[in-house]
Each structure stands twice: as structure tokens, then as C-alpha cells.
Amino acid sequence: MNHDKEKERAFIEGIKKTLAEKGEKLDPEILVKLSTLHCGVIESRGSGFAWLWRLIRLPVMAALSGGLIIMLTLVFFRGPVTLRHSFAGLEDLDILTSQEGADFYADLDFYDWLASRADHEKP
């Protein structure tokens, strides 16, 4: 088996040597035609979606960059501490949008105080 591989390798080397010698003896006109054909074959072997990628590559890259910037901003940017821990605005919004009248909320502070006092008095 080793002998077969050596024979095959010698055969391939002989073919490469012959082709290299013949390629050096070609005239310039044939070399130009061959290089033109070679470039045409390489261009035609491109993927079928190459035109689509050329069309959408800029918008895709812009969207990915924008998404990355937004993600990094959301992860690393922190607002002021008072803004993060302030939910008083939500309570006011709840009062304004509720169906109960103003009388219901007039005594709300009293009931809140009463509930907190009851919690403190429990053993």
C-alpha cells in the first residue's frame, strides 16, 4: 500500500512539473485569455445570495450596531438614585385614574397610620 502511495505521489509530481513547463511556454495572448476566463469562472462561482448580501449588508450592520449601543446603554447606564427609588408618582397616578371619589382618599393617610400602628403593637 505504501508503494502505491509513492507511485501516485510521483505521478502527481510529474503532472505538476509538465504543466508548469507548458505554462511557461505560453504566449502572452493566450495567458491574457486564460486569466480572463479564470476571473469569469471565479465570479460565476460566487454564492447565489451574494447580490442579496451586497444589498442588505449596510442596513443589517447599522441595525446590529444600534442594537448593541442600546443594549450597552440599558445595561451600564443607571439613572439617579432618587429616580430609581421614587414610586410616589405611581401612587398619584393611581389616585387620579381610579373610579373612587376624592372622599375615599381623604382619610387614606389616617388608615395607613392606623395599619402601621397595629403592626407595631402586635407581639
DSSP file (Angstrom, degrees, kcal/mol; ACC not computed):
  #  RESIDUE AA STRUCTURE BP1 BP2  ACC     N-H-->O    O-->H-N    N-H-->O    O-->H-N    TCO  KAPPA ALPHA  PHI   PSI    X-CA   Y-CA   Z-CA
    1    1 A M     >        0   0    0      0, 0.0     4,-1.7     0, 0.0     5,-0.1   0.000 360.0 360.0 360.0 -39.0    0.0    0.0    0.0
    2    2 A N  H  >  +     0   0    0      1,-0.2     4,-1.9     2,-0.2     5,-0.1   0.862 360.0  55.2 -63.1 -36.5    2.9    2.4    0.8
    3    3 A H  H  > S+     0   0    0      1,-0.2     4,-2.1     2,-0.2    -1,-0.2   0.878 105.3  52.5 -65.0 -38.3    4.3    1.6   -2.7
    4    4 A D  H  > S+     0   0    0      1,-0.2     4,-2.5     2,-0.2    -1,-0.2   0.887 107.9  50.8 -65.1 -39.7    1.0    2.6   -4.3
    5    5 A K  H  X S+     0   0    0     -4,-1.7     4,-2.6     2,-0.2    -1,-0.2   0.890 109.8  50.2 -66.2 -38.3    1.0    6.0   -2.5
    6    6 A E  H  X S+     0   0    0     -4,-1.9     4,-2.3     2,-0.2    -2,-0.2   0.901 111.1  48.8 -66.0 -40.0    4.6    6.6   -3.6
    7    7 A K  H  X S+     0   0    0     -4,-2.1     4,-2.3     2,-0.2    -2,-0.2   0.913 112.9  47.7 -64.5 -42.3    3.7    5.8   -7.2
    8    8 A E  H  X S+     0   0    0     -4,-2.5     4,-2.5     2,-0.2    -2,-0.2   0.911 112.1  49.2 -65.2 -42.6    0.6    8.1   -7.0
    9    9 A R  H  X S+     0   0    0     -4,-2.6     4,-2.3     1,-0.2    -1,-0.2   0.900 111.7  48.8 -63.7 -41.4    2.7   10.9   -5.5
   10   10 A A  H  X S+     0   0    0     -4,-2.3     4,-2.1     2,-0.2    -1,-0.2   0.890 110.9  51.2 -65.1 -39.5    5.4   10.6   -8.2
   11   11 A F  H  X S+     0   0    0     -4,-2.3     4,-2.2     2,-0.2    -2,-0.2   0.929 110.9  47.3 -62.8 -46.1    2.7   10.6  -10.9
   12   12 A I  H  X S+     0   0    0     -4,-2.5     4,-2.4     1,-0.2    -2,-0.2   0.900 111.4  51.0 -63.8 -41.2    1.1   13.8   -9.5
   13   13 A E  H  X S+     0   0    0     -4,-2.3     4,-2.3     1,-0.2    -1,-0.2   0.888 109.2  51.8 -63.7 -38.6    4.5   15.5   -9.2
   14   14 A G  H  X S+     0   0    0     -4,-2.1     4,-2.3     2,-0.2    -2,-0.2   0.910 110.0  48.3 -63.6 -42.4    5.2   14.6  -12.8
   15   15 A I  H  X S+     0   0    0     -4,-2.2     4,-2.6     2,-0.2     5,-0.2   0.923 111.6  49.9 -64.1 -44.3    2.0   16.1  -14.0
   16   16 A K  H  X S+     0   0    0     -4,-2.4     4,-2.3     1,-0.2    -2,-0.2   0.905 111.4  49.1 -61.1 -41.6    2.6   19.3  -12.0
   17   17 A K  H  X S+     0   0    0     -4,-2.3     4,-2.1     2,-0.2    -1,-0.2   0.912 112.1  47.9 -65.5 -42.6    6.1   19.6  -13.5
   18   18 A T  H  X S+     0   0    0     -4,-2.3     4,-2.5     2,-0.2     5,-0.2   0.920 112.9  48.0 -64.6 -44.7    4.8   19.1  -17.0
   19   19 A L  H  X S+     0   0    0     -4,-2.6     4,-2.4     1,-0.2    -1,-0.2   0.890 110.7  51.6 -64.8 -38.7    2.0   21.6  -16.6
   20   20 A A  H  X S+     0   0    0     -4,-2.3     4,-1.4    -5,-0.2    -1,-0.2   0.912 111.3  47.4 -64.4 -41.3    4.4   24.2  -15.1
   21   21 A E  H  X S+     0   0    0     -4,-2.1     4,-0.8     1,-0.2    -2,-0.2   0.916 114.2  46.4 -65.6 -42.9    6.8   23.8  -18.0
   22   22 A K  H  < S+     0   0    0     -4,-2.5     3,-0.5     1,-0.2     4,-0.3   0.862 109.3  55.8 -67.9 -35.1    4.0   24.1  -20.6
   23   23 A G  H >< S+     0   0    0     -4,-2.4     3,-0.8     1,-0.2    -1,-0.2   0.824 103.9  53.7 -67.3 -31.0    2.5   27.1  -18.8
   24   24 A E  H 3< S+     0   0    0     -4,-1.4    -1,-0.2     1,-0.2    -2,-0.2   0.751 104.9  55.4 -73.2 -23.2    5.8   29.0  -19.0
   25   25 A K  T 3< S+     0   0    0     -4,-0.8    -1,-0.2    -3,-0.5    -2,-0.2   0.433  81.9 113.8 -91.2   0.8    6.0   28.5  -22.8
   26   26 A L    <   -     0   0    0     -3,-0.8    -3,-0.0    -4,-0.3    -4,-0.0  -0.434  69.8-116.7 -73.5 146.3    2.5   30.0  -23.5
   27   27 A D     >  -     0   0    0     -2,-0.1     4,-1.8     1,-0.1     3,-0.5  -0.431  27.4-107.9 -79.0 160.4    2.4   33.3  -25.4
   28   28 A P  H  > S+     0   0    0      0, 0.0     4,-2.2     0, 0.0     5,-0.2   0.812 115.3  59.2 -60.0 -33.1    1.1   36.4  -23.7
   29   29 A E  H  > S+     0   0    0      1,-0.2     4,-1.9     2,-0.2     5,-0.1   0.920 108.1  44.5 -64.6 -42.3   -2.1   36.5  -25.8
   30   30 A I  H  > S+     0   0    0     -3,-0.5     4,-2.7     2,-0.2    -1,-0.2   0.877 110.8  54.9 -68.6 -37.7   -3.2   33.1  -24.5
   31   31 A L  H  X S+     0   0    0     -4,-1.8     4,-2.4     2,-0.2    -2,-0.2   0.893 107.7  49.8 -62.3 -39.3   -2.2   34.0  -20.9
   32   32 A V  H  X S+     0   0    0     -4,-2.2     4,-2.2     2,-0.2    -2,-0.2   0.922 112.1  47.8 -65.2 -43.6   -4.5   37.0  -21.1
   33   33 A K  H  X S+     0   0    0     -4,-1.9     4,-2.6     1,-0.2    -2,-0.2   0.916 112.2  49.7 -63.3 -42.7   -7.4   34.9  -22.4
   34   34 A L  H  X S+     0   0    0     -4,-2.7     4,-2.6     1,-0.2    -2,-0.2   0.908 111.1  48.0 -63.7 -41.8   -6.8   32.3  -19.7
   35   35 A S  H  X S+     0   0    0     -4,-2.4     4,-2.4     2,-0.2    -1,-0.2   0.878 111.5  51.1 -67.7 -35.9   -6.7   34.9  -16.9
   36   36 A T  H  X S+     0   0    0     -4,-2.2     4,-2.1     2,-0.2    -2,-0.2   0.931 112.9  45.1 -64.4 -45.1   -9.9   36.5  -18.2
   37   37 A L  H  X S+     0   0    0     -4,-2.6     4,-2.3     2,-0.2    -2,-0.2   0.894 111.6  53.5 -63.7 -39.8  -11.6   33.1  -18.3
   38   38 A H  H  X S+     0   0    0     -4,-2.6     4,-2.3     1,-0.2    -2,-0.2   0.922 109.4  47.6 -61.5 -45.1  -10.2   32.3  -14.8
   39   39 A C  H  X S+     0   0    0     -4,-2.4     4,-2.3     1,-0.2    -1,-0.2   0.896 111.1  52.0 -63.6 -39.6  -11.7   35.6  -13.4
   40   40 A G  H  X S+     0   0    0     -4,-2.1     4,-2.1     1,-0.2    -1,-0.2   0.897 109.8  48.7 -63.4 -40.2  -15.0   34.9  -15.0
   41   41 A V  H  X S+     0   0    0     -4,-2.3     4,-1.4     2,-0.2    -2,-0.2   0.911 110.8  50.4 -66.2 -41.9  -15.2   31.4  -13.5
   42   42 A I  H  < S+     0   0    0     -4,-2.3     4,-0.2     1,-0.2    -2,-0.2   0.909 112.2  47.2 -63.7 -41.9  -14.3   32.7  -10.1
   43   43 A E  H >< S+     0   0    0     -4,-2.3     3,-1.1     1,-0.2    -1,-0.2   0.876 111.4  50.8 -67.2 -36.7  -17.0   35.4  -10.3
   44   44 A S  H 3< S+     0   0    0     -4,-2.1    -1,-0.2     1,-0.2    -2,-0.2   0.735 101.3  63.0 -74.7 -20.1  -19.6   32.9  -11.5
   45   45 A R  T 3< S+     0   0    0     -4,-1.4    -1,-0.2    -3,-0.2    -2,-0.2   0.497  78.9 116.9 -81.5  -2.7  -18.8   30.5   -8.7
   46   46 A G  S <  S-     0   0    0     -3,-1.1    -3,-0.0    -4,-0.2     0, 0.0  -0.162  79.3 -83.6 -60.9 160.8  -20.0   33.1   -6.1
   47   47 A S    >   -     0   0    0      1,-0.1     3,-1.3     2,-0.1     4,-0.3  -0.243  31.6-120.2 -67.0 156.3  -22.9   32.2   -4.0
   48   48 A G  T 3  S+     0   0    0      1,-0.3     3,-0.3     2,-0.1     4,-0.2   0.670 112.6  53.1 -70.2 -16.6  -26.4   32.8   -5.3
   49   49 A F  T 3> S+     0   0    0      1,-0.2     4,-2.4     2,-0.1    -1,-0.3   0.258  75.0 103.2-102.9  11.8  -27.2   35.1   -2.4
   50   50 A A  H <> S+     0   0    0     -3,-1.3     4,-2.4     1,-0.2     5,-0.2   0.895  81.1  51.5 -61.7 -39.4  -24.2   37.4   -2.9
   51   51 A W  H  > S+     0   0    0     -3,-0.3     4,-1.5    -4,-0.3    -1,-0.2   0.880 109.4  50.8 -65.0 -36.4  -26.3   40.1   -4.5
   52   52 A L  H  > S+     0   0    0      2,-0.2     4,-2.2     1,-0.2    -2,-0.2   0.915 109.9  49.2 -67.3 -42.0  -28.7   39.9   -1.6
   53   53 A W  H  X S+     0   0    0     -4,-2.4     4,-1.6     1,-0.2    -2,-0.2   0.907 109.6  51.8 -64.3 -40.8  -25.9   40.3    0.9
   54   54 A R  H  < S+     0   0    0     -4,-2.4     4,-0.3     1,-0.2    -1,-0.2   0.846 112.1  48.8 -62.5 -32.0  -24.5   43.3   -1.0
   55   55 A L  H  < S+     0   0    0     -4,-1.5    -2,-0.2    -5,-0.2    -1,-0.2   0.892 122.8  27.7 -75.3 -41.0  -27.9   44.9   -0.9
   56   56 A I  H  X S+     0   0    0     -4,-2.2     4,-2.2     1,-0.1     5,-0.2   0.413  90.8  96.3-105.9   2.7  -28.7   44.5    2.8
   57   57 A R  H  X S+     0   0    0     -4,-1.6     4,-2.3     1,-0.2     5,-0.2   0.896  85.9  48.2 -64.7 -39.5  -25.2   44.4    4.4
   58   58 A L  H  > S+     0   0    0     -4,-0.3     4,-2.4     2,-0.2    -1,-0.2   0.948 114.0  44.3 -67.9 -48.6  -25.2   48.2    5.3
   59   59 A P  H  > S+     0   0    0      0, 0.0     4,-2.5     0, 0.0    -1,-0.2   0.889 114.2  51.3 -62.7 -35.7  -28.7   48.2    6.9
   60   60 A V  H  X S+     0   0    0     -4,-2.2     4,-2.5     2,-0.2    -2,-0.2   0.937 111.6  46.1 -65.7 -45.1  -28.0   45.0    8.8
   61   61 A M  H  X S+     0   0    0     -4,-2.3     4,-2.5    -5,-0.2    -1,-0.2   0.893 112.8  50.7 -64.3 -39.0  -24.7   46.3   10.2
   62   62 A A  H  X S+     0   0    0     -4,-2.4     4,-2.6     2,-0.2    -1,-0.2   0.916 111.6  47.6 -65.0 -42.2  -26.4   49.6   11.2
   63   63 A A  H  X S+     0   0    0     -4,-2.5     4,-2.5     2,-0.2    -2,-0.2   0.910 112.8  48.6 -65.7 -41.5  -29.2   47.7   12.9
   64   64 A L  H  X S+     0   0    0     -4,-2.5     4,-2.2     2,-0.2    -2,-0.2   0.911 112.8  48.0 -64.4 -41.9  -26.8   45.4   14.8
   65   65 A S  H  X S+     0   0    0     -4,-2.5     4,-2.3     2,-0.2    -2,-0.2   0.924 112.7  48.5 -64.8 -43.7  -24.7   48.4   15.8
   66   66 A G  H  X S+     0   0    0     -4,-2.6     4,-2.5     1,-0.2    -2,-0.2   0.911 111.5  49.8 -62.3 -42.8  -27.7   50.3   17.0
   67   67 A G  H  X S+     0   0    0     -4,-2.5     4,-2.6     1,-0.2    -1,-0.2   0.888 110.4  50.3 -62.7 -39.5  -29.0   47.3   19.0
   68   68 A L  H  X S+     0   0    0     -4,-2.2     4,-2.6     2,-0.2     5,-0.2   0.909 110.9  48.7 -65.6 -41.7  -25.6   46.9   20.6
   69   69 A I  H  X S+     0   0    0     -4,-2.3     4,-2.3     2,-0.2    -2,-0.2   0.922 113.0  47.6 -64.1 -43.9  -25.5   50.5   21.6
   70   70 A I  H  X S+     0   0    0     -4,-2.5     4,-2.5     2,-0.2    -2,-0.2   0.925 112.8  48.9 -63.1 -44.3  -29.0   50.4   23.1
   71   71 A M  H  X S+     0   0    0     -4,-2.6     4,-2.2     1,-0.2    -2,-0.2   0.930 112.7  46.7 -62.4 -45.6  -28.2   47.2   24.9
   72   72 A L  H  X S+     0   0    0     -4,-2.6     4,-2.6     1,-0.2     5,-0.3   0.878 112.0  51.6 -64.6 -36.7  -25.0   48.6   26.4
   73   73 A T  H  X S+     0   0    0     -4,-2.3     4,-2.1    -5,-0.2    -1,-0.2   0.919 111.8  46.1 -65.0 -43.4  -26.8   51.8   27.4
   74   74 A L  H  < S+     0   0    0     -4,-2.5    -2,-0.2     1,-0.2    -1,-0.2   0.857 117.4  44.0 -68.5 -33.7  -29.5   49.9   29.2
   75   75 A V  H  < S+     0   0    0     -4,-2.2    -2,-0.2    -5,-0.2    -1,-0.2   0.920 126.0  26.9 -77.3 -43.8  -27.1   47.6   31.0
   76   76 A F  H  < S+     0   0    0     -4,-2.6     2,-0.5    -5,-0.2    -3,-0.2   0.667  99.9  86.7 -99.7 -17.6  -24.5   50.1   32.1
   77   77 A F     <  -     0   0    0     -4,-2.1     2,-0.4    -5,-0.3    -4,-0.0  -0.732  54.5-173.9 -88.0 126.4  -26.4   53.4   32.4
   78   78 A R        -     0   0    0     -2,-0.5     3,-0.1     1,-0.0    -3,-0.0  -0.970  16.6-135.5-118.9 133.5  -28.0   53.9   35.7
   79   79 A G        -     0   0    0     -2,-0.4     5,-0.1     1,-0.2    -1,-0.0  -0.169  48.0 -63.0 -74.1 176.3  -30.3   56.9   36.4
   80   80 A P     >  -     0   0    0      0, 0.0     4,-1.8     0, 0.0     3,-0.5  -0.259  46.8-119.0 -60.2 150.6  -30.1   58.9   39.6
   81   81 A V  H  > S+     0   0    0      1,-0.2     4,-1.8     2,-0.2     5,-0.1   0.870 113.1  55.7 -61.5 -38.5  -30.8   57.0   42.8
   82   82 A T  H  4 S+     0   0    0      1,-0.2     4,-0.4     2,-0.2    -1,-0.2   0.843 107.6  49.7 -65.7 -31.3  -33.7   59.3   43.7
   83   83 A L  H >4 S+     0   0    0     -3,-0.5     3,-0.5     1,-0.2    -1,-0.2   0.876 110.1  49.9 -73.7 -37.8  -35.3   58.5   40.3
   84   84 A R  H 3< S+     0   0    0     -4,-1.8    -2,-0.2     1,-0.2    -1,-0.2   0.841 117.1  38.9 -70.6 -33.0  -34.9   54.7   40.7
   85   85 A H  T 3< S+     0   0    0     -4,-1.8     2,-0.7    -5,-0.2    -1,-0.2   0.315  90.6 101.3-102.8   8.8  -36.4   54.5   44.2
   86   86 A S    <   +     0   0    0     -3,-0.5     3,-0.1    -4,-0.4     4,-0.1  -0.838  27.3 154.5-100.6 112.5  -39.2   57.0   43.8
   87   87 A F     >  +     0   0    0     -2,-0.7     4,-1.4     2,-0.1     3,-0.5   0.218  45.2 103.4-115.6  12.0  -42.6   55.4   43.3
   88   88 A A  H  > S+     0   0    0      1,-0.2     4,-2.1     2,-0.2     5,-0.2   0.849  76.8  59.4 -63.4 -33.7  -44.7   58.3   44.7
   89   89 A G  H  > S+     0   0    0      1,-0.2     4,-2.0     2,-0.2    -1,-0.2   0.851 101.6  53.9 -63.9 -34.0  -45.6   59.4   41.2
   90   90 A L  H  > S+     0   0    0     -3,-0.5     4,-2.1     2,-0.2    -1,-0.2   0.878 107.0  50.8 -68.1 -37.2  -47.2   56.0   40.5
   91   91 A E  H  X S+     0   0    0     -4,-1.4     4,-2.0     2,-0.2    -2,-0.2   0.909 110.1  49.8 -66.1 -40.8  -49.4   56.3   43.6
   92   92 A D  H  X S+     0   0    0     -4,-2.1     4,-2.2     1,-0.2    -2,-0.2   0.896 109.9  51.1 -63.7 -38.9  -50.5   59.8   42.5
   93   93 A L  H  X S+     0   0    0     -4,-2.0     4,-1.9     1,-0.2    -1,-0.2   0.888 108.0  52.3 -65.1 -38.7  -51.3   58.4   39.0
   94   94 A D  H  X S+     0   0    0     -4,-2.1     4,-0.8     1,-0.2    -1,-0.2   0.895 109.5  49.6 -63.4 -40.2  -53.3   55.6   40.6
   95   95 A I  H  < S+     0   0    0     -4,-2.0     3,-0.5     1,-0.2    -2,-0.2   0.910 111.9  48.0 -65.2 -42.7  -55.3   58.2   42.6
   96   96 A L  H  < S+     0   0    0     -4,-2.2    -1,-0.2     1,-0.2    -2,-0.2   0.833 116.7  41.7 -69.2 -32.5  -56.0   60.3   39.5
   97   97 A T  H  < S+     0   0    0     -4,-1.9    -1,-0.2    -5,-0.2    -2,-0.2   0.483  92.0 106.9 -96.1  -1.3  -57.2   57.3   37.4
   98   98 A S     <  -     0   0    0     -4,-0.8    -3,-0.0    -3,-0.5    -4,-0.0  -0.287  69.9-131.0 -77.6 163.3  -59.2   55.5   40.0
   99   99 A Q  S    S+     0   0    0      2,-0.0    -1,-0.1    -2,-0.0    -4,-0.1   0.669  79.0  96.7 -84.8 -20.0  -63.0   55.3   40.0
  100  100 A E  S    S-     0   0    0      1,-0.1    -2,-0.1     2,-0.1     2,-0.0  -0.323  76.8-115.7 -70.6 154.7  -63.3   56.2   43.7
  101  101 A G    >>  -     0   0    0      1,-0.1     4,-0.8    -2,-0.0     3,-0.6  -0.189  29.7 -95.8 -82.8 179.1  -64.0   59.7   44.6
  102  102 A A  H 3> S+     0   0    0      1,-0.2     4,-0.9     2,-0.2     3,-0.2   0.766 118.7  67.1 -68.6 -26.1  -61.8   62.2   46.5
  103  103 A D  H 3> S+     0   0    0      1,-0.2     4,-0.7     2,-0.2     3,-0.3   0.856  94.9  57.4 -63.3 -34.6  -63.6   61.4   49.8
  104  104 A F  H <4 S+     0   0    0     -3,-0.6     3,-0.4     1,-0.2    -1,-0.2   0.901 111.8  40.7 -62.6 -40.1  -62.2   57.9   49.7
  105  105 A Y  H >< S+     0   0    0     -4,-0.8     3,-0.9     1,-0.2     4,-0.4   0.556  95.1  81.8 -87.6  -7.8  -58.7   59.2   49.6
  106  106 A A  H 3< S+     0   0    0     -4,-0.9     3,-0.3    -3,-0.3    -1,-0.2   0.889 102.6  33.9 -64.4 -38.7  -59.2   62.0   52.1
  107  107 A D  T 3X S+     0   0    0     -4,-0.7     4,-2.0    -3,-0.4    -1,-0.2   0.216  88.0 105.4-100.3  13.9  -58.8   59.6   55.1
  108  108 A L  H <> S+     0   0    0     -3,-0.9     4,-2.3     1,-0.2     5,-0.2   0.877  77.5  53.1 -64.4 -39.0  -56.2   57.3   53.4
  109  109 A D  H  > S+     0   0    0     -4,-0.4     4,-2.6    -3,-0.3    -1,-0.2   0.899 108.1  51.7 -63.0 -39.7  -53.4   58.7   55.5
  110  110 A F  H  > S+     0   0    0      1,-0.2     4,-2.5     2,-0.2    -2,-0.2   0.930 111.2  46.5 -62.4 -44.8  -55.3   58.0   58.7
  111  111 A Y  H  X S+     0   0    0     -4,-2.0     4,-2.1     2,-0.2    -1,-0.2   0.861 112.0  51.5 -67.8 -34.3  -56.0   54.4   57.7
  112  112 A D  H  X S+     0   0    0     -4,-2.3     4,-2.1     2,-0.2    -1,-0.2   0.921 111.6  46.8 -65.6 -43.8  -52.3   54.0   56.7
  113  113 A W  H  X S+     0   0    0     -4,-2.6     4,-2.2     1,-0.2    -2,-0.2   0.904 111.8  51.5 -63.6 -41.4  -51.2   55.3   60.1
  114  114 A L  H  X S+     0   0    0     -4,-2.5     4,-2.0     1,-0.2    -1,-0.2   0.891 109.8  49.0 -64.1 -40.4  -53.7   53.1   61.8
  115  115 A A  H  X S+     0   0    0     -4,-2.1     4,-1.8     2,-0.2    -1,-0.2   0.898 111.5  48.7 -67.4 -40.5  -52.4   50.0   60.0
  116  116 A S  H  X S+     0   0    0     -4,-2.1     4,-1.7     2,-0.2    -2,-0.2   0.877 111.2  50.5 -68.1 -35.5  -48.8   50.8   60.8
  117  117 A R  H  X S+     0   0    0     -4,-2.2     4,-1.7     1,-0.2    -1,-0.2   0.885 108.5  52.1 -67.6 -38.5  -49.6   51.3   64.4
  118  118 A A  H  X S+     0   0    0     -4,-2.0     4,-0.9     1,-0.2    -1,-0.2   0.875 108.1  52.3 -65.5 -36.4  -51.5   48.0   64.5
  119  119 A D  H  < S+     0   0    0     -4,-1.8     3,-0.3     1,-0.2    -1,-0.2   0.872 109.5  49.1 -66.0 -36.9  -48.4   46.3   63.1
  120  120 A H  H  < S+     0   0    0     -4,-1.7    -1,-0.2     1,-0.2    -2,-0.2   0.816 108.6  53.0 -72.4 -30.1  -46.1   47.8   65.7
  121  121 A E  H  < S+     0   0    0     -4,-1.7    -1,-0.2    -5,-0.1    -2,-0.2   0.663  85.0 101.4 -82.2 -15.6  -48.4   46.7   68.6
  122  122 A K     <        0   0    0     -4,-0.9    -3,-0.0    -3,-0.3    -4,-0.0  -0.469 360.0 360.0 -69.7 139.9  -48.6   43.1   67.6
  123  123 A P              0   0    0      0, 0.0    -1,-0.1     0, 0.0    -4,-0.0   0.488 360.0 360.0 -75.3 360.0  -46.3   40.8   69.7
